[in-house]
Amino acid sequence: MTLLRPFSLVSLILTFASFSVRAQSVYDQQVRDYIDAYKGIAIQDMRTFGIPASIKLAQAILESRAGQSPLATEANNHFGIKCHNEWTGKTYRMDDDTPDECFRKYDHAVQSFHDHSEFLTTRDRYKFLFSIDVQNYQAWAYGLKTAGYATNPNYPNLLISLIERYALYKYDLPEGAIAAVETTGADETLMESYQSLFTYFAPGPNNRKIYLNNHLQCTIALDDDDLLKIARDFRLKAGDLMAFNDLKRAGGLRPGQVVYLEKKKRKAIQKVHVVGNNQTMWEIAQVYGIRLDILCRKNDLPKGFEPPAGKILKLR
């Protein structure tokens, strides 16, 4: 028996090591899948708000365990943002620094990414971060700790380790951001993703709902819907509705498509948009509530031209 003990111990160590390698491999793939799913959103927010895409992705990976944490899966909260006094949305309770803490709950992960940007850009303690070069992820990582974003003293090193392990810094560079947007599939559902950010305004006729986007009233197309039905329900002229939405016909609409009930504006709330894979100018104009002709004019693009993935469009 004494001869078997060392062999059994070695076998146990090798088995554990093999399990650890497999577990790390699974986690690595989860992280890479997570990056591919959300890098387009991180790059978009970098262009709009000035937060490095590498930092946003690293924070999201760390805080959400690459989208696998209960807070992420049950509350769509990928950054661990707590309720705070001003939060009036949905909430999620879980133990953290203290028992039964209140965290923000979202209907869609995209809301969490954008709320993270709003969180950093609207609080005085984070203002100094935006004087740091967007490509200096190390300074941003230590700056977040200085500003009190996390209580873990090792937080900056954890972010930097993720950024360097998965080469997230390349998304902070113009050429890296363009290449990432060209290859990501997340932006192909831009309209559906951004609709979750529309503000509910009031109930509409025939089970329709009215939302606000870019300070405009709009509704969402239902199954087997068309502009004629929507015009009839809202007592609008079909021709006006077509003009409001830059459409030439009143035929079928894709379910989930946004339909504006008033003339779109000459500028959006957001400053820029990074064109994603297979996105059209019309779709981008609809997402931001801006007139298609104005969007083309702002970017010196001829009518009917569809920009390549990665191109930066001015929205203001």
Secondary structure, DSSP 8 states (H G I E B T S, - for coil): -TTHHHHHHHHHHHHHHHHHHHHHHHHHHHHHHHHHHHHHHHHHHHHHH---HHHHHHHHHHHHTTTTSHHHHHH--SS--B-TTT--S-EEEE-SSSTTEEEE--SSHHHHHHHHHHHHHS-GGGGGGGGS-TT-HHHHHHHHHHHTS-S-TTHHHHHHHHHHHTTGGGGGSHHHHHHHHHH-SGGGGHHHHHHTTSEEEEE-STT-EEEEETTEEEEE--TT-BHHHHHHHTT--HHHHHHHTT-S---B--TT-EEESS--BSS-SSSEEE--TT--HHHHHHHHTB-HHHHHHHTT--TT----TT-EEE--
